């Protein structure tokens, strides 16, 4: 089922108020919370990629664009909301444009960022946007919420592995060695490449092994904390203690309970990440197999054309030799008029 996407009307003043954006105050460069957040994102990306030029698609009021600009990076942004661009900080406003990601993008960029944008677009428009993003760069920082379905503008949420498969169709694959989870747990960097099935499997297996090891360690820590908690509970239940000792034990129980909850949440997160990685690998492997079949078909076609070309060259060489023989023959004995020979020579040129 195709869903209708949002429009610029959905991103006016009400969308940018404090309550809608999580209670962190005015969404502007002057707000310390938002300025620090986007500066940290820019710092991370500059440290990882050192881009000379950046385009932020869905830039809102241009906070990420401004974060790059103050650090000497040539950055620009585009957004569908005329309100957002008009209300941007004056230092960055001329670097922002009112435009839709469904429109072709001019220029070429070392890095394109697209943070929490495509879940707001219809399914067809999101695919068109991916085409435009990948046409102007070899590297895309991408984040699209797979959840928060209570948000009215989230009309096209998809799990991370689905976005990864769509980018893989355009020849872009996950950089598993770059962590951009400070943006969102599902944020990822996709890069253009032609990895072999061997390289891609190795890349994902390395990441899977790391997550799997951490998952097992957290499960073990969770079990140990739960055992400690049960021991402390038993001490409280089995013997009388004075009030100070009871308070101390209760504090230990509370601390142990907190550790159990923290570790449990971490384990759940690792299990989810583990599942996403396995799904990513299966989808990308499928796309690679399709690409390999296409390459095999093109190779066969190339061999056929090469064979035909060789045959044509051989016929051409035989004709050239025949022309030379005719030119060398005595005029009286030539069986072909010289005007025919001249036409043949012109054809050989």
C-alpha positions as a Markdown table, in Angstrom:
| # | Residue | x | y | z |
|---|---|---|---|---|
| 1 | Unk | 0.0 | 0.0 | 0.0 |
| 2 | Unk | 1.4 | 3.4 | -1.0 |
| 3 | Unk | 1.2 | 6.1 | 1.6 |
| 4 | Unk | 1.0 | 9.8 | 1.0 |
| 5 | Unk | 4.0 | 11.8 | 2.1 |
| 6 | Unk | 4.2 | 14.9 | 4.1 |
| 7 | Unk | 4.4 | 18.4 | 2.7 |
| 8 | Unk | 6.0 | 21.7 | 3.7 |
| 9 | Unk | 2.7 | 22.6 | 5.5 |
| 10 | Unk | 3.5 | 19.9 | 8.1 |
| 11 | Unk | 6.8 | 21.7 | 9.1 |
| 12 | Unk | 5.8 | 25.1 | 10.2 |
| 13 | Unk | 6.3 | 26.9 | 13.5 |
| 14 | Unk | 4.3 | 24.3 | 15.5 |
| 15 | Unk | 6.6 | 21.5 | 14.3 |
| 16 | Unk | 9.7 | 23.2 | 15.7 |
| 17 | Unk | 8.2 | 24.1 | 19.1 |
| 18 | Unk | 9.9 | 22.8 | 22.3 |
| 19 | Unk | 7.3 | 20.1 | 23.1 |
| 20 | Unk | 7.4 | 18.5 | 19.7 |
| 21 | Unk | 11.2 | 18.2 | 19.7 |
| 22 | Unk | 11.6 | 16.6 | 23.1 |
| 23 | Unk | 11.6 | 19.5 | 25.6 |
| 24 | Unk | 15.2 | 20.7 | 24.9 |
| 25 | Unk | 14.2 | 24.3 | 24.3 |
| 26 | Unk | 14.1 | 26.4 | 21.1 |
| 27 | Unk | 15.5 | 24.5 | 18.1 |
| 28 | Unk | 18.1 | 27.0 | 17.1 |
| 29 | Unk | 21.8 | 27.7 | 17.0 |
| 30 | Unk | 21.5 | 29.8 | 20.1 |
| 31 | Unk | 20.3 | 26.8 | 22.1 |
| 32 | Unk | 23.3 | 25.2 | 23.9 |
| 33 | Unk | 21.8 | 21.7 | 23.8 |
| 34 | Unk | 21.2 | 21.6 | 20.0 |
| 35 | Unk | 24.4 | 23.5 | 19.2 |
| 36 | Unk | 26.5 | 21.0 | 21.2 |
| 37 | Unk | 24.7 | 18.0 | 19.6 |
| 38 | Unk | 25.3 | 19.1 | 16.0 |
| 39 | Unk | 28.8 | 20.2 | 16.7 |
| 40 | Unk | 29.6 | 16.8 | 18.1 |
| 41 | Unk | 28.1 | 15.2 | 14.9 |
| 42 | Unk | 30.2 | 17.4 | 12.7 |
| 43 | Unk | 33.3 | 16.7 | 14.8 |
| 44 | Unk | 32.8 | 13.0 | 14.4 |
| 45 | Unk | 32.3 | 13.1 | 10.6 |
| 46 | Unk | 35.2 | 15.5 | 10.1 |
| 47 | Unk | 37.4 | 13.2 | 12.1 |
| 48 | Unk | 36.2 | 10.1 | 10.2 |
| 49 | Unk | 36.1 | 11.4 | 6.6 |
| 50 | Unk | 37.7 | 14.9 | 6.5 |
| 51 | Unk | 35.1 | 16.1 | 3.8 |
| 52 | Unk | 35.8 | 19.2 | 1.8 |
| 53 | Unk | 32.2 | 19.6 | 0.8 |
| 54 | Unk | 28.9 | 18.5 | 2.6 |
| 55 | Unk | 25.3 | 18.6 | 1.6 |
| 56 | Unk | 22.6 | 18.1 | 4.4 |
| 57 | Unk | 19.4 | 16.9 | 2.8 |
| 58 | Unk | 16.5 | 17.8 | 5.1 |
| 59 | Unk | 18.6 | 20.4 | 6.9 |
| 60 | Unk | 15.7 | 22.1 | 8.8 |
| 61 | Unk | 17.2 | 25.3 | 10.2 |
| 62 | Unk | 20.7 | 24.4 | 9.1 |
| 63 | Unk | 22.2 | 23.6 | 12.5 |
| 64 | Unk | 24.4 | 20.8 | 11.1 |
| 65 | Unk | 25.4 | 23.0 | 8.1 |
| 66 | Unk | 26.4 | 25.7 | 10.5 |
| 67 | Unk | 28.4 | 23.2 | 12.6 |
| 68 | Unk | 30.4 | 22.2 | 9.5 |
| 69 | Unk | 30.8 | 25.8 | 8.3 |
| 70 | Unk | 32.3 | 27.1 | 11.5 |
| 71 | Unk | 35.0 | 24.4 | 11.2 |
| 72 | Unk | 36.0 | 25.4 | 7.7 |
| 73 | Unk | 34.0 | 22.8 | 5.7 |
| 74 | Unk | 32.1 | 24.0 | 2.6 |
| 75 | Unk | 28.6 | 23.0 | 3.6 |
| 76 | Unk | 25.1 | 23.6 | 2.2 |
| 77 | Unk | 21.6 | 22.3 | 3.0 |
| 78 | Unk | 18.2 | 21.9 | 1.5 |
| 79 | Unk | 14.8 | 21.4 | 3.1 |
| 80 | Unk | 11.2 | 21.3 | 2.0 |
| 81 | Unk | 10.1 | 23.8 | 4.7 |
| 82 | Unk | 10.2 | 27.4 | 3.7 |
| 83 | Unk | 9.6 | 28.3 | 7.3 |
| 84 | Unk | 12.7 | 26.4 | 8.5 |
| 85 | Unk | 15.0 | 28.0 | 6.0 |
| 86 | Unk | 13.6 | 31.5 | 6.6 |
| 87 | Unk | 14.0 | 31.1 | 10.4 |
| 88 | Unk | 17.6 | 29.8 | 10.2 |
| 89 | Unk | 20.5 | 31.7 | 11.8 |
| 90 | Unk | 21.5 | 34.7 | 9.6 |
| 91 | Unk | 25.1 | 33.3 | 9.4 |
| 92 | Unk | 24.0 | 30.2 | 7.5 |
| 93 | Unk | 20.7 | 31.2 | 5.9 |
| 94 | Unk | 22.3 | 31.9 | 2.5 |
| 95 | Unk | 23.7 | 28.4 | 2.4 |
| 96 | Unk | 20.2 | 26.8 | 2.6 |
| 97 | Unk | 17.7 | 26.3 | -0.1 |
| 98 | Unk | 14.0 | 25.4 | -0.2 |
| 99 | Unk | 13.8 | 22.2 | -2.2 |
| 100 | Unk | 12.5 | 18.7 | -2.1 |
| 101 | Unk | 14.7 | 15.6 | -2.0 |
| 102 | Unk | 12.6 | 14.3 | -4.9 |
| 103 | Unk | 14.2 | 16.9 | -7.2 |
| 104 | Unk | 17.6 | 16.3 | -8.9 |
| 105 | Unk | 20.5 | 17.7 | -6.8 |
| 106 | Unk | 23.1 | 19.9 | -8.5 |
| 107 | Unk | 26.8 | 19.6 | -7.8 |
| 108 | Unk | 29.0 | 16.9 | -6.3 |
| 109 | Unk | 29.8 | 16.4 | -2.6 |
| 110 | Unk | 32.3 | 14.5 | -0.5 |
| 111 | Unk | 29.6 | 13.7 | 1.9 |
| 112 | Unk | 25.8 | 13.8 | 1.9 |
| 113 | Unk | 23.9 | 13.6 | 5.2 |
| 114 | Unk | 20.2 | 12.7 | 5.4 |
| 115 | Unk | 19.1 | 12.5 | 9.0 |
| 116 | Unk | 15.5 | 11.5 | 9.9 |
| 117 | Unk | 14.0 | 12.5 | 6.6 |
| 118 | Unk | 12.9 | 9.7 | 4.4 |
| 119 | Unk | 10.4 | 8.2 | 6.9 |
| 120 | Unk | 8.4 | 11.4 | 6.3 |
| 121 | Unk | 8.2 | 10.8 | 2.6 |
| 122 | Unk | 5.9 | 8.5 | 0.6 |
| 123 | Unk | 7.4 | 5.1 | -0.5 |
| 124 | Unk | 7.8 | 6.2 | -4.1 |
| 125 | Unk | 9.3 | 9.6 | -3.2 |
| 126 | Unk | 11.7 | 8.0 | -0.7 |
| 127 | Unk | 13.1 | 5.7 | -3.5 |
| 128 | Unk | 13.4 | 8.8 | -5.8 |
| 129 | Unk | 15.3 | 10.6 | -3.0 |
| 130 | Unk | 17.8 | 7.7 | -2.6 |
| 131 | Unk | 18.4 | 7.9 | -6.4 |
| 132 | Unk | 19.2 | 11.6 | -6.0 |
| 133 | Unk | 21.3 | 11.2 | -2.9 |
| 134 | Unk | 23.5 | 8.5 | -4.4 |
| 135 | Unk | 23.9 | 10.4 | -7.7 |
| 136 | Unk | 25.9 | 13.3 | -6.2 |
| 137 | Unk | 28.3 | 11.5 | -3.8 |
| 138 | Unk | 30.1 | 8.3 | -2.9 |
| 139 | Unk | 29.3 | 8.5 | 0.8 |
| 140 | Unk | 26.0 | 9.0 | 2.6 |
| 141 | Unk | 25.3 | 9.4 | 6.3 |
| 142 | Unk | 21.8 | 8.0 | 6.7 |
| 143 | Unk | 19.4 | 7.8 | 9.6 |
| 144 | Unk | 15.7 | 7.0 | 9.4 |
| 145 | Unk | 13.7 | 6.1 | 12.5 |
| 146 | Unk | 12.2 | 2.5 | 12.3 |
| 147 | Unk | 9.9 | 3.3 | 15.2 |
| 148 | Unk | 8.0 | 6.2 | 16.9 |
| 149 | Unk | 4.8 | 5.3 | 15.0 |
| 150 | Unk | 2.9 | 7.8 | 17.2 |
| 151 | Unk | 4.6 | 10.6 | 15.3 |
| 152 | Unk | 2.0 | 11.7 | 12.7 |
| 153 | Unk | 4.6 | 12.6 | 10.1 |
| 154 | Unk | 6.3 | 9.2 | 10.2 |
| 155 | Unk | 4.4 | 7.8 | 7.2 |
| 156 | Unk | 7.1 | 5.5 | 5.8 |
| 157 | Unk | 9.0 | 3.8 | 8.6 |
| 158 | Unk | 11.2 | 0.8 | 7.7 |
| 159 | Unk | 13.7 | -1.4 | 9.6 |
| 160 | Unk | 17.3 | -0.6 | 9.0 |
| 161 | Unk | 18.0 | -3.7 | 6.9 |
| 162 | Unk | 15.4 | -2.6 | 4.4 |
| 163 | Unk | 17.1 | 0.8 | 3.9 |
| 164 | Unk | 20.5 | -1.1 | 3.6 |
| 165 | Unk | 19.1 | -3.3 | 0.9 |
| 166 | Unk | 17.8 | -0.3 | -1.1 |
| 167 | Unk | 21.1 | 1.5 | -0.9 |
| 168 | Unk | 22.8 | -1.8 | -1.9 |
| 169 | Unk | 20.7 | -1.8 | -5.1 |
| 170 | Unk | 22.5 | 1.5 | -5.9 |
| 171 | Unk | 25.9 | 0.1 | -5.1 |
| 172 | Unk | 26.2 | 1.5 | -1.6 |
| 173 | Unk | 27.2 | -0.6 | 1.4 |
| 174 | Unk | 27.4 | -0.1 | 5.1 |
| 175 | Unk | 30.7 | 1.0 | 6.7 |
| 176 | Unk | 30.7 | -1.4 | 9.6 |
| 177 | Unk | 33.9 | 0.2 | 11.0 |
| 178 | Unk | 32.4 | 3.7 | 11.5 |
| 179 | Unk | 30.2 | 4.2 | 14.5 |
| 180 | Unk | 27.7 | 7.1 | 14.2 |
| 181 | Unk | 25.3 | 5.9 | 16.9 |
| 182 | Unk | 25.6 | 9.3 | 18.7 |
| 183 | Unk | 23.1 | 10.5 | 16.1 |
| 184 | Unk | 20.7 | 7.6 | 16.6 |
| 185 | Unk | 21.1 | 3.8 | 17.3 |
| 186 | Unk | 20.1 | 3.1 | 13.7 |
| 187 | Unk | 22.3 | 5.7 | 12.0 |
| 188 | Unk | 24.7 | 4.3 | 9.4 |
| 189 | Unk | 27.3 | 5.4 | 6.8 |
| 190 | Unk | 26.8 | 3.9 | 3.3 |
| 191 | Unk | 29.6 | 4.1 | 0.8 |
| 192 | Unk | 29.8 | 3.3 | -2.9 |
| 193 | Unk | 31.8 | 0.2 | -3.7 |
| 194 | Unk | 32.0 | -3.1 | -5.5 |
| 195 | Unk | 32.9 | -5.5 | -2.7 |
| 196 | Unk | 33.3 | -9.1 | -3.6 |
| 197 | Unk | 31.1 | -11.7 | -1.8 |
| 198 | Unk | 34.2 | -12.7 | 0.1 |
| 199 | Unk | 35.0 | -9.2 | 1.3 |
| 200 | Unk | 31.4 | -8.3 | 2.2 |
| 201 | Unk | 30.9 | -11.5 | 4.2 |
| 202 | Unk | 34.2 | -11.0 | 6.0 |
| 203 | Unk | 33.2 | -7.4 | 6.8 |
| 204 | Unk | 29.8 | -8.4 | 8.3 |
| 205 | Unk | 31.2 | -11.4 | 10.1 |
| 206 | Unk | 33.8 | -9.2 | 11.9 |
| 207 | Unk | 31.1 | -7.0 | 13.1 |
| 208 | Unk | 28.8 | -9.9 | 14.0 |
| 209 | Unk | 31.6 | -11.6 | 16.0 |
| 210 | Unk | 32.2 | -8.4 | 18.0 |
| 211 | Unk | 28.6 | -7.9 | 18.8 |
| 212 | Unk | 28.1 | -11.6 | 19.6 |
| 213 | Unk | 31.1 | -11.6 | 22.0 |
| 214 | Unk | 29.8 | -8.5 | 23.8 |
| 215 | Unk | 26.3 | -10.0 | 23.9 |
| 216 | Unk | 27.6 | -13.1 | 25.6 |
| 217 | Unk | 29.6 | -11.1 | 28.1 |
| 218 | Unk | 26.6 | -9.0 | 29.0 |
| 219 | Unk | 24.5 | -12.0 | 29.5 |
| 220 | Unk | 27.1 | -13.5 | 31.8 |
| 221 | Unk | 27.3 | -10.2 | 33.8 |
| 222 | Unk | 23.5 | -10.1 | 34.0 |
| 223 | Unk | 23.3 | -13.7 | 35.4 |
| 224 | Unk | 26.0 | -12.9 | 38.0 |
| 225 | Unk | 24.2 | -9.7 | 39.0 |
| 226 | Unk | 20.9 | -11.6 | 39.4 |
| 227 | Unk | 22.6 | -14.3 | 41.5 |
| 228 | Unk | 24.1 | -11.6 | 43.7 |
| 229 | Unk | 20.7 | -10.0 | 44.1 |
| 230 | Unk | 19.2 | -13.3 | 45.2 |
| 231 | Unk | 21.9 | -13.8 | 47.8 |
| 232 | Unk | 21.3 | -10.3 | 49.2 |
| 233 | Unk | 17.6 | -10.9 | 49.3 |
| 234 | Unk | 18.2 | -14.2 | 51.1 |
| 235 | Unk | 20.3 | -12.5 | 53.7 |
| 236 | Unk | 17.5 | -10.1 | 54.4 |
| 237 | Unk | 14.9 | -12.8 | 54.7 |
| 238 | Unk | 16.9 | -15.4 | 56.8 |
| 239 | Unk | 18.4 | -13.4 | 59.6 |
| 240 | Unk | 17.5 | -10.5 | 61.7 |
| 241 | Unk | 19.6 | -7.4 | 61.3 |
| 242 | Unk | 19.8 | -4.0 | 62.9 |
| 243 | Unk | 18.4 | -1.0 | 61.1 |
| 244 | Unk | 21.8 | 0.2 | 59.9 |
| 245 | Unk | 22.7 | -3.2 | 58.5 |
| 246 | Unk | 19.3 | -3.5 | 56.9 |
| 247 | Unk | 19.7 | -0.1 | 55.2 |
| 248 | Unk | 23.1 | -1.1 | 53.9 |
| 249 | Unk | 21.7 | -4.4 | 52.5 |
| 250 | Unk | 18.8 | -2.6 | 51.0 |
| 251 | Unk | 21.2 | -0.2 | 49.3 |
| 252 | Unk | 23.2 | -3.1 | 47.9 |
| 253 | Unk | 20.0 | -4.7 | 46.7 |
| 254 | Unk | 19.0 | -1.5 | 45.0 |
| 255 | Unk | 22.4 | -1.2 | 43.4 |
| 256 | Unk | 22.4 | -4.8 | 42.2 |
| 257 | Unk | 18.8 | -4.4 | 40.8 |
| 258 | Unk | 19.9 | -1.3 | 38.9 |
| 259 | Unk | 22.9 | -3.2 | 37.5 |
| 260 | Unk | 20.6 | -6.0 | 36.4 |
| 261 | Unk | 18.2 | -3.6 | 34.6 |
| 262 | Unk | 21.1 | -1.7 | 32.9 |
| 263 | Unk | 22.6 | -5.0 | 31.7 |
| 264 | Unk | 19.3 | -6.3 | 30.6 |
| 265 | Unk | 18.6 | -3.3 | 28.5 |
| 266 | Unk | 22.1 | -3.5 | 27.0 |
| 267 | Unk | 21.6 | -7.2 | 26.2 |
| 268 | Unk | 18.3 | -6.4 | 24.5 |
| 269 | Unk | 19.9 | -3.7 | 22.4 |
| 270 | Unk | 22.8 | -6.0 | 21.4 |
| 271 | Unk | 20.4 | -8.7 | 20.5 |
| 272 | Unk | 18.5 | -6.3 | 18.3 |
| 273 | Unk | 21.7 | -5.1 | 16.7 |
| 274 | Unk | 22.8 | -8.7 | 16.2 |
| 275 | Unk | 19.5 | -9.4 | 14.4 |
| 276 | Unk | 19.9 | -6.3 | 12.2 |
| 277 | Unk | 23.4 | -7.3 | 11.1 |
| 278 | Unk | 22.3 | -10.8 | 10.2 |
| 279 | Unk | 19.4 | -9.5 | 8.2 |
| 280 | Unk | 21.6 | -6.9 | 6.5 |
| 281 | Unk | 24.1 | -9.6 | 5.5 |
| 282 | Unk | 21.4 | -11.9 | 4.0 |
| 283 | Unk | 19.8 | -9.0 | 2.0 |
| 284 | Unk | 23.1 | -7.7 | 0.7 |
| 285 | Unk | 24.3 | -11.2 | -0.2 |
| 286 | Unk | 21.2 | -11.6 | -2.2 |
| 287 | Unk | 21.8 | -8.4 | -4.1 |
| 288 | Unk | 25.4 | -9.3 | -4.7 |
| 289 | Unk | 24.3 | -12.7 | -6.2 |
| 290 | Unk | 21.9 | -10.8 | -8.5 |
| 291 | Unk | 24.7 | -8.5 | -9.5 |
| 292 | Unk | 27.1 | -11.4 | -10.2 |
| 293 | Unk | 24.5 | -13.0 | -12.4 |
| 294 | Unk | 24.1 | -9.7 | -14.3 |
| 295 | Unk | 27.9 | -9.5 | -14.7 |
| 296 | Unk | 28.1 | -13.1 | -15.9 |
| 297 | Unk | 25.4 | -12.3 | -18.6 |
| 298 | Unk | 27.3 | -9.1 | -19.6 |
| 299 | Unk | 30.6 | -11.1 | -19.8 |
| 300 | Unk | 28.9 | -13.7 | -22.1 |
| 301 | Unk | 27.5 | -10.9 | -24.3 |
| 302 | Unk | 31.0 | -9.2 | -24.4 |
| 303 | Unk | 32.6 | -12.5 | -25.5 |
| 304 | Unk | 30.0 | -12.9 | -28.3 |
| 305 | Unk | 30.6 | -9.4 | -29.5 |
| 306 | Unk | 34.4 | -9.9 | -29.3 |
| 307 | Unk | 34.1 | -13.0 | -31.5 |
| 308 | Unk | 32.0 | -11.2 | -34.0 |
| 309 | Unk | 34.6 | -8.3 | -34.1 |
| 310 | Unk | 37.4 | -10.8 | -34.7 |
| 311 | Unk | 35.5 | -12.3 | -37.6 |
| 312 | Unk | 34.8 | -8.9 | -39.1 |
| 313 | Unk | 38.5 | -8.0 | -38.8 |
| 314 | Unk | 39.5 | -11.2 | -40.5 |
| 315 | Unk | 37.1 | -10.5 | -43.4 |
| 316 | Unk | 38.5 | -7.0 | -43.6 |
| 317 | Unk | 42.1 | -8.2 | -43.8 |
| 318 | Unk | 41.2 | -10.7 | -46.5 |
| 319 | Unk | 39.5 | -7.9 | -48.5 |
| 320 | Unk | 42.6 | -5.6 | -48.0 |
| 321 | Unk | 44.9 | -8.4 | -49.4 |
| 322 | Unk | 42.6 | -8.9 | -52.4 |
| 323 | Unk | 42.7 | -5.2 | -53.1 |
| 324 | Unk | 46.5 | -5.2 | -53.0 |
| 325 | Unk | 46.6 | -8.1 | -55.4 |
| 326 | Unk | 44.2 | -6.4 | -57.8 |
| 327 | Unk | 46.3 | -3.2 | -57.8 |
| 328 | Unk | 49.5 | -5.2 | -58.5 |
| 329 | Unk | 47.9 | -7.1 | -61.4 |
| 330 | Unk | 48.6 | -5.9 | -65.0 |
| 331 | Unk | 45.9 | -3.6 | -66.3 |
| 332 | Unk | 45.0 | -5.8 | -69.2 |
| 333 | Unk | 44.6 | -8.9 | -67.0 |
| 334 | Unk | 42.6 | -7.2 | -64.2 |
| 335 | Unk | 39.2 | -8.8 | -64.0 |
| 336 | Unk | 37.7 | -5.9 | -62.0 |
| 337 | Unk | 37.6 | -2.3 | -63.2 |
| 338 | Unk | 39.9 | 0.0 | -61.4 |
| 339 | Unk | 37.0 | 2.3 | -60.3 |
| 340 | Unk | 35.7 | -0.7 | -58.4 |
| 341 | Unk | 39.1 | -1.2 | -56.7 |
| 342 | Unk | 39.2 | 2.5 | -55.8 |
| 343 | Unk | 35.8 | 2.3 | -54.2 |
| 344 | Unk | 37.0 | -0.8 | -52.2 |
| 345 | Unk | 40.1 | 1.1 | -51.0 |
| 346 | Unk | 38.0 | 4.0 | -49.9 |
| 347 | Unk | 35.7 | 1.6 | -48.0 |
| 348 | Unk | 38.8 | 0.1 | -46.2 |
| 349 | Unk | 39.7 | 3.5 | -44.9 |
